[in-house]
Amino acid sequence: MTNPYAHTIEPLDPQKPDHKFFNLKKIKDPRYDQLPFSIRVLLESAVRNCDEFLVKKEDVEKILNWKVTQNQTVEVPFRPARVILQDFTGVPAVVDFAAMRDAVKKLQGDPEKINPVCPADLVIDHSIQVDFNRKSDSVQKNQDLEFERNKERFEFLKWGSKAFQNMRIIPPGSGIVHQVNLEYLARVVFDQDGFFYPDSLVGTDSHTTMIDGLGVLGWGVGGIEAEAVMLGQPISMVLPEVIGYKLQGTPNKFITSTDIVLTVTKHLRQVGVVGKFVEFFGPGVAQLSIADRATIANMCPEYGATAAFFPVDHISIQYLKQTGRDMENLRYIEKYLKAVGMFRDYSNTAQDPQFTQVVELDLSTVVPCCSGPKRPHDKVAVSDMKQDFEACLGTKQGFKGFQVAPERHDVRVPFQFNGAEYSLSHGSVVIAAITSCTNTSNPSVMLGAGLLAQKAVQCGLSVKPYIKTSLSPGSGVVTYYLKESGVMDFLSQLGFEVVGYGCMTCIGNSGPLPEQVVEAITQGDLVAAGVLSGNRNFEGRVHPNTRANYLASPPLVIAYAIAGTVRIDFEKEPLAVNSKGKEIFLRDIWPTREEIHAVERQFVIPAMFKEVYEKVEKVNERWNALKAPSDKLYTWNPSSTYIKSPPFFDGLTRELQTPKPITDAYVLLNLGDSVTTDHISPAGNIARNSPAARYLTGHGLTAREFNSYGSRRGNDAVMARGTFANIRLFNKFINKQGPCTLYLPTGETMDVFDAAEKYQQAGHSLLILAGKEYGSGSSRDWAAKGPFLLGIKAVLAESYERIHRSNLVGMGIIPLEYLPGDSAESLGLTGRERYTVMIPPQLTPRMTVDIKLDTGKTFQAKMRFDTDVELTYFHHGGILNYMIRKMSEN
């Protein structure tokens, strides 16, 4: 069918008539110039794909009418230009694709229809761990161990790159997906056979939003939703409100981008931006580099927004030049964006669009800060850190409390390490990690850390040898400019050797602590601290033995490592006393922005990016040597503990099954606020006494071979047993932290998986009770797949984080939401009741349903299927079932 907007197509360059684009300005609608720049990207996608099948003309009108419809739950389709994945989410996606091919074949369809129709880039960055540190050969040893542990997973991914078209694998050792995307993969403007349109994407990682800092609209989705996008299904989304975030002023010369993003994160959590776009504007934006903007956009999931968009401006083009992009392409990028009104001049207020709401931040008010000890949006000024930590010690167990008895606040535990005597106390730093794409993508904070290290070493300072220090850059470019500028040697002298190119400590791959340190922490029941330049610090995520974890800039990570404790006031107390007896304060070694920028201008150059990335796909010899089959259908190995055909499509037929009421369901877990996807489906170590460990042991593995939950996401049997296995999970049934629950029919306390298995064997349905912000954190789809396999039919919560709600929908689990003002407490729910959820035959988005209890009580809740498309997925039993049936049609 002809696109109704074909008349707006025109040449981008009169000299090259085959270079074309949809000129949105030719729609001649005055509403266009009032649209936020992020909504203009949605509009272009709708116009370009308008064929009355996937996208209708009325969808275009809805977007043009954004000012009126933004808060009216209006459903619109969006077709991202591409998809990015990392290996923890990429392996299960390829497993699903392989299983879907099998299912389509069983339904007499063409299995090769299961294939990405848009570019899909998978970067292997989640598998490497910090097993070795502080030595020059640490990176090689960690990479060798990574291959030893993950050879089977990597062979499977290599099969996927052969079996599926449009799928590119960036091998291990290349960097972190979001930094590689920023420095190399991002197009900003696509040129597809001479047709120009904006780059856009979704990714199977919540921090996909980092690319918004470069002016590419993107956000994280669950793996199952990304799989549907790769198969050609548009994302059905509610047209979002757009919060205009106005930046003004100039940052203090000692402020880092990390300080800015932690300030923004706390501010926007208070504003409330879940499910909304945030678009940055104002003269302060021009004060920020692309790396600064990317840092702010990266932590978008921590403040809850869908996207954190910085429209393209001249600084964006300068960054593309700096990172070695093709100059001819840059000319067309700028020309195209100006032609369609998507090129921004932040100093020109006439370009400011209309927003749902405007909030402001004066950059001159930002102070050095950290966030913690348990949540990214709990910002603490560095000047308040000592006082804040000491207050947390005695406060009741919670996000800002550890409930340590007052008489134990000053306890010290001596221990021996490498023949010397040391001691630990509450607040002692045992992990100091410069990690994560959030900060390692930013030359200013990385060079700042290097310059601080240089000054520290020159002043005679050092880091205690038992502290686990590490440096895991997001790309090889970082190591390149750290070495060229001469600061790498000083980082090494403080213990910050490069340990690998991947996410590492930020995602919990922090590796083991020295046994002596663990024994001291355990003996004293100490609240030991981790300090990392990452983006998340949820309980149990960084390391089981660090109960307090603080997010900080790379220079501050080094500062706290030198101090050895977070119980220090840097303004009043010295970092340390050197061998000459001189007190050295942090202000004595802190570099200014001017010092940092001078080094950055000299050493961060285009040639570095070109040299690193022109060989990124072929430089890893071990990856090149991997053998993988080339069959289009995968041959499953029944003895594998890494790759297993999932049961999601067992018994699937072409015919739809009518949704049935949930009758007399038991509550498996009664949870509180801010339950994260880390609580639901941990990615880190597999505890030796867990159901997953028992399964792996039963298959002949030793504890050394367990690897992590994240690496086992291709095996549903492990992941089902790992669901709700986080040691910091707080279940009200048990009234303490731990991966246990009550089996209500008998009152027994048991592991969550074991209880769920008993309920399923008895034929009982299950649901979860939860509070606010259920499912916050990572995009991991196993936080929905795992509950599905446990037999959970619905979750009843006060509110949901966006990605997790979509994942529940994608697996056919009903997300129920209390009506405003209601909660488990206000309704008197204990979780010991049995619940019947009435599901009427005719369903509508966000409809209210009745819930009946076996006590005779009835109340209502909202069914959070937000769009008609989501209801379609529910009727099919989930999004993948829908796609299989669709692909099986002749």
C-alpha positions, 0 to 999 in steps of 0.5 A, spaced: 500 500 500 502 506 498 505 511 504 500 517 504 506 521 506 510 519 500 509 526 497 513 529 503 519 525 500 524 529 497 532 529 495 537 531 501 542 533 496 540 537 489 546 534 486 544 527 488 537 526 487 537 518 489 539 521 497 532 522 499 528 523 506 521 524 508 521 532 509 516 532 515 516 540 515 512 539 508 506 536 512 505 543 513 502 542 520 504 548 525 504 543 531 510 540 528 515 546 531 511 545 538 513 538 539 519 536 543 525 533 539 524 526 542 517 526 539 519 528 533 523 522 532 517 518 534 513 522 528 518 520 523 518 513 524 510 513 524 510 517 517 516 513 514 512 506 516 505 508 515 502 503 510 495 502 514 498 495 516 503 496 521 502 504 522 496 508 520 495 515 518 491 516 525 497 514 529 501 520 525 495 524 527 495 522 534 503 524 535 502 530 531 497 532 537 501 530 542 500 537 546 493 534 547 493 527 547 500 526 551 496 524 558 490 521 555 493 513 555 494 514 547 497 508 544 502 509 538 506 504 534 514 505 534 519 502 529 526 502 532 531 502 527 536 497 530 537 493 536 542 492 541 544 486 546 549 484 551 550 477 552 547 476 559 540 478 555 543 476 548 544 468 550 536 467 552 534 471 546 538 467 541 535 461 545 528 463 544 529 464 537 532 457 536 526 454 540 521 459 536 524 456 530 523 449 532 516 451 534 514 454 527 516 448 524 512 444 528 506 448 526 508 447 519 511 454 518 517 456 515 522 456 521 527 461 517 522 466 518 524 467 525 530 472 523 532 479 525 529 484 520 533 490 523 540 490 525 542 487 531 548 488 535 550 483 541 556 485 545 559 480 549 561 484 556 557 481 562 561 474 562 568 477 565 569 477 572 574 480 577 578 474 579 585 477 578 587 484 580 593 489 582 597 485 577 599 487 570 597 480 567 590 481 571 586 482 564 589 476 561 588 471 566 581 474 567 580 473 560 582 466 560 578 464 565 572 468 562 573 463 556 574 457 560 567 458 564 563 460 558 566 457 552 559 453 551 555 460 551 560 463 546 560 457 541 552 458 541 552 465 540 557 464 534 552 459 532 547 464 532 551 469 528 551 464 523 544 462 523 541 468 523 542 474 518 542 481 521 546 479 527 553 481 529 557 479 535 562 484 538 567 479 541 569 479 548 574 483 550 572 489 546 568 493 551 561 495 554 555 495 550 553 502 551 560 505 550 561 501 544 555 503 541 556 511 543 563 510 540 562 506 534 555 503 533 551 509 533 549 512 526 545 518 529 542 518 522 541 512 518 543 512 510 539 505 508 540 505 500 540 512 499 534 514 504 535 518 510 532 517 517 534 518 524 537 512 528 533 509 534 534 503 538 531 499 543 536 494 547 536 488 552 539 492 557 536 498 561 542 503 560 541 503 553 538 510 554 546 512 554 545 513 547 540 519 548 546 523 550 548 523 543 541 525 540 539 518 538 533 516 541 533 509 545 531 505 551 531 499 554 526 493 553 526 486 556 529 481 551 522 478 549 520 485 547 526 486 543 525 479 540 519 481 537 522 488 535 527 484 531 522 480 528 518 486 525 513 487 530 513 495 532 513 497 539 506 499 542 507 504 547 503 510 550 504 516 547 509 519 553 509 525 557 515 529 556 519 533 562 523 539 560 529 539 564 532 546 564 540 546 565 543 553 567 549 555 570 556 553 570 559 547 574 564 549 579 571 547 577 571 541 582 565 538 580 565 532 575 559 529 571 558 524 576 556 529 581 551 532 576 548 525 574 547 523 582 544 530 583 539 529 577 537 522 579 535 524 586 531 530 583 528 526 578 526 521 583 522 526 587 519 529 581 516 523 579 518 521 571 516 513 571 514 512 564 515 519 561 521 522 557 525 527 559 528 532 554 534 536 556 534 544 554 537 550 556 544 554 556 547 549 561 547 543 556 552 547 552 557 546 558 556 539 557 560 534 553 557 528 549 560 524 555 557 528 560 551 528 557 551 520 556 553 519 563 546 523 565 542 519 560 546 512 562 542 513 569 535 514 566 533 508 569 535 510 576 531 516 576 525 512 572 524 515 566 523 511 559 528 516 555 533 522 557 534 525 551 539 530 548 537 533 541 543 533 537 547 540 536 554 542 534 557 539 540 554 532 538 558 533 531 564 535 534 564 528 538 563 524 532 569 527 529 573 526 535 571 518 535 573 518 528 566 517 524 566 518 516 567 525 514 562 525 508 557 521 513 557 527 518 556 532 512 549 528 511 547 527 518 548 535 520 544 537 513 539 532 514 537 533 521 537 541 520 532 539 514 527 536 518 528 541 524 532 536 529 538 540 530 538 543 536 541 550 538 541 550 546 542 558 546 536 559 542 530 559 546 526 560 540 527 553 539 524 551 545 518 546 544 512 545 549 513 540 554 508 537 559 512 540 565 519 544 566 524 543 572 530 546 572 537 545 575 542 550 576 549 547 575 553 552 579 549 549 585 552 541 584 556 539 590 561 533 590 557 527 592 556 520 592 549 515 592 548 510 597 548 506 601 543 501 598 540 505 592 542 510 586 538 516 588 540 516 595 545 522 594 549 524 599 554 530 599 561 528 600 562 533 606 556 529 609 558 522 608 561 520 615 555 523 618 550 520 614 554 513 614 554 513 622 547 515 622 545 509 617 549 504 622 544 505 628 537 506 623 532 501 623 533 496 617 531 499 611 534 503 605 538 508 609 539 503 615 543 497 618 540 497 625 547 496 628 547 496 636 550 503 638 555 499 643 558 496 636 558 502 632 566 502 633 568 495 634 574 493 630 576 486 628 584 485 627 587 480 621 593 478 618 594 479 610 601 478 607 604 478 613 602 485 616 597 486 621 590 490 619 584 491 622 577 493 619 571 496 622 564 499 620 565 503 613 572 500 612 572 500 604 574 493 601 572 494 594 574 500 590 572 499 583 573 504 577 568 500 573 561 501 568 560 505 562 557 510 566 563 513 567 569 510 563 566 512 557 567 519 560 575 521 558 574 527 563 573 523 569 577 518 567 583 522 566 581 526 572 582 519 576 589 518 573 591 525 575 589 524 582 593 518 582 599 521 579 599 527 585 597 521 590 603 517 588 607 523 588 605 525 595 607 518 598 600 515 598 598 508 597 592 503 598 592 498 603 593 491 599 587 488 602 582 492 598 580 489 592 582 495 587 580 494 579 579 498 573 575 495 568 574 500 562 568 500 557 573 500 551 580 499 549 580 507 547 580 508 555 587 504 556 590 507 550 589 515 552 591 513 559 597 510 557 599 515 552 597 521 557 602 518 562 597 517 568 596 509 567 603 507 571 600 511 577 593 508 577 597 501 577 601 503 583 595 504 587 592 498 585 588 500 579 590 495 574 586 494 568 582 487 569 578 487 563 573 490 558 566 489 561 561 491 566 565 487 572 564 490 579 558 494 576 553 488 575 556 484 581 562 480 577 566 483 583 570 476 584 572 473 591 575 478 596 581 475 600 579 470 605 582 474 611 577 480 609 571 475 609 573 472 615 574 479 619 567 482 616 563 475 618 567 475 625 565 482 627 558 482 623 561 488 620 558 493 615 563 493 610 563 498 604 564 498 596 565 504 592 564 504 585 563 508 579 557 504 577 550 506 576 547 501 581 548 499 588 542 495 590 543 490 596 546 484 594 548 486 587 556 488 588 558 483 593 555 479 598 560 481 603 559 489 602 552 491 605 554 498 604 555 500 597 556 507 594 556 510 587 562 515 586 566 518 580 572 515 579 577 520 582 572 519 589 573 511 588 581 512 588 580 517 594 576 513 598 580 507 597 586 511 599 582 513 606 580 506 607 574 508 609 567 512 608 567 514 615 571 520 613 570 528 612 575 530 607 574 537 608 576 536 615 580 530 615 587 528 611 586 522 606 592 519 610 599 521 613 605 520 608 612 517 610 614 523 612 609 525 617 605 530 612 598 530 612 595 530 605 588 532 604 584 531 598 584 538 596 591 537 595 591 532 590 584 534 586 585 536 579 581 542 576 577 541 570 582 546 567 587 541 568 583 535 566 581 538 559 588 540 557 590 533 558 584 531 554 585 535 548 592 533 547 591 525 548 584 524 546 584 524 539 580 521 533 586 516 531 585 512 537 578 511 536 579 509 529 585 504 531 581 500 536 575 500 532 577 498 525 579 491 528 574 490 534 571 484 530 577 480 529 582 482 534 580 476 539 584 470 537 580 465 541 573 468 539 576 467 532 578 460 533 571 458 536 568 452 532 560 453 531 555 449 527 552 452 521 545 449 521 539 453 521 536 449 527 540 448 533 541 441 535 540 441 543 545 438 547 540 434 553 546 434 558 548 441 557 547 446 563 548 452 559 544 452 553 537 448 554 531 448 550 526 452 554 519 450 555 515 456 554 512 453 547 511 446 549 504 444 547 503 451 543 497 450 538 495 455 533 488 456 536 488 461 542 486 459 549 480 463 553 484 466 559 481 463 565 480 467 572 485 466 577 482 462 582 484 461 590 491 463 588 496 462 594 501 468 595 508 466 594 511 472 597 509 478 601 514 484 599 515 491 600 517 497 596 523 498 591 523 490 590 528 490 584 530 485 578 536 483 582 532 481 588 527 477 583 532 474 578 540 475 581 545 475 576 551 474 581 554 468 585 550 462 585 550 460 593 552 453 595 546 451 599 541 454 593 536 450 589 540 452 583 547 449 586 543 443 588 541 442 581 548 443 578 551 439 583 546 433 581 549 434 574 556 433 576 559 440 577 563 442 583 562 449 586 568 452 582 564 450 576 557 454 578 559 460 574 554 466 575 546 466 574 547 471 569 551 466 565 546 461 566 540 464 563 540 460 557 538 454 562 531 455 564 532 449 570 537 454 573 534 460 572 527 458 575 531 455 581 535 462 581 528 466 581 527 470 588 534 467 590 537 474 592 540 473 599 537 480 601 530 479 599 526 481 605 519 477 605 514 479 610 512 472 611 519 471 614 520 478 617 528 477 615 532 477 609 533 471 605 531 467 599 526 463 603 518 463 604 512 460 608 509 454 604 502 456 607 498 450 607 503 447 612 507 453 615 513 450 613 519 455 611 523 453 605 527 456 599 522 459 594 523 455 588 521 449 593 515 452 595 513 454 588 514 447 586 510 444 592 504 449 590 505 447 583 505 439 584 498 440 588 495 444 582 495 451 586 496 458 582 500 463 585 501 471 586 506 476 589 504 481 593 508 488 593 509 495 594 511 501 590 516 501 584 516 493 583 521 491 578 526 497 578 533 496 576 535 492 570 531 490 564 532 482 565 527 478 562 528 473 567 525 477 572 518 475 568 520 468 565 522 466 572 516 467 576 512 464 570 516 458 571 514 458 578 507 458 576 505 465 578 499 468 574 499 475 577 503 480 581 499 485 585 503 492 587 502 499 588 506 501 582 511 498 577 517 500 573 516 501 566 520 495 563 518 490 568 511 491 567 512 490 560 516 484 561 510 481 565 505 482 560 510 479 555 510 473 559 502 473 560 503 474 567 497 479 569 500 486 572 495 488 577 495 495 581 492 497 587 487 503 586 489 510 588 490 510 596 489 502 596 495 498 599 496 491 602 496 495 609 490 499 608 486 493 605 488 489 611 491 484 607 496 479 610 498 475 604 495 468 608 489 469 604 487 466 598 485 470 592 481 469 586 482 474 580 475 475 576 477 476 568 471 478 564 470 475 557 471 482 554 478 486 556 480 493 555 486 497 557 487 499 564 480 496 566 478 495 573 477 488 576 474 484 582 479 480 587 475 476 592 478 473 598 477 466 601 475 471 607 469 474 604 472 480 602 472 483 595 476 489 593 478 492 586 485 493 582 487 496 575 489 491 570 495 494 567 495 492 560 496 499 558 494 498 550 490 494 546 496 490 543 498 488 550 491 485 551 492 481 544 499 478 547 495 476 553 490 473 549 496 469 546 499 467 552 505 472 551 508 476 546 513 470 543 507 465 543 503 471 538 510 472 534 510 464 533 503 464 531 504 470 526 510 467 523 506 460 522 501 463 518 502 461 510 
